[in-house]
Amino acid sequence: MCQLLGVKRHGYYSYMRRRLNQQVDPNRNEKVSLVREIVIGSDFTYGSRRVCKAMGACGFPITRNKARRLMNAAGVAVKQRKKYKVTTNSNHKKPVYDNVLDRQFKVEAPDQAYVSDITYIWTQEGWLYLAVVIDLFSRKVVSWSLGKRMTAGLVCDALTMAVWQRCPPPGLIVHSDQGSQYASHDYRNLIKKNQFIGSMSPKGNCWDNAVAESFFGTLKQERVQWRNYQTRQAALTDIRDYIVMHYNEKRLHSYIGYVSPNDFERACKQIKKVA
C-alpha cells in the first residue's frame, strides 16, 4: 500500500504512532477545554508560547507544537497584531538629564529603577493621553495617569502615584525620553524633592526606553486596537482594567519567566522572608 501511494514506510508508522498516542490520551478533551478557556481569558492575546506556559502551570506540561494542535482543536487563535508607531516631542530647549540608565534594564531588586513614557488613545470624544511608570525589576506598571491633555501634570501625577503606592527610596533612577513634559520645571522638582536620579534617552533613540515602548505596543495590540471607545471615560475604565486586572495580575511576562508581575513580586517577597 505504501508503494502504491508513494508513501515512505517510516512516515506511515510514525503517523500511526501519533494517532495511537492521541487516541489513548484520557485528558485530551479536558486539555482542549482548558486551552479554550486560557485563550478566551486572555482576550485572544495568548499564542502557543504562552498557552504552553499556562498549561504547565495548570498541571498539564506540553510542548509548543502540542499547544498549537490543542488550539486548533479548540477553534481558538491569537488576534492578528497591527503595526504600532511610536512618536515623541523632544524639540525644546529645556534642560535634560544624562542617560544614567544606559539600557541597564536588568535590576536586582524592586524600586531601584523605573521607566516612564506617554502615549495617546483615540476616542469618539477626542484624544486621551496615558502616562505610565514601570518598575524594571518585575515589569509591573506601578502607576499611571490619564488626561485630556499631554501636560507636565500628566507625568507628575503618574510619578506621584508611584511614590504614594511604593514609597521608593532615595537614589531611585527614573528614566524617560526627552519629551517636554519630562523636562518641565514641575517634573524636575518632583525628582529633586524625592531625591531620585533623573535619566533620559538621547534624542531620537527609542531603544533606550524600550521597556515602556514595549508596554504601549502590548497595550495597543492586545486591547486598544480592538475597541471603539465612545467616551474618554469608557477608555479610562477599560485601560485601568487592563493594567490592574490583566497585565499586572494575570498576563504571563516572558522576561520574568512567564509569570505575572504581581506573582513575580509576591514570590520574591516570600523568598526574602524564608531567607
Summary of the structure (lengths in Angstrom):
residues: 275
radius of gyration: 23.1
end to end distance: 65.5
largest distance: 82.6
contacts: 803
relative contact order: 0.13
helix: 48%
strand: 14%
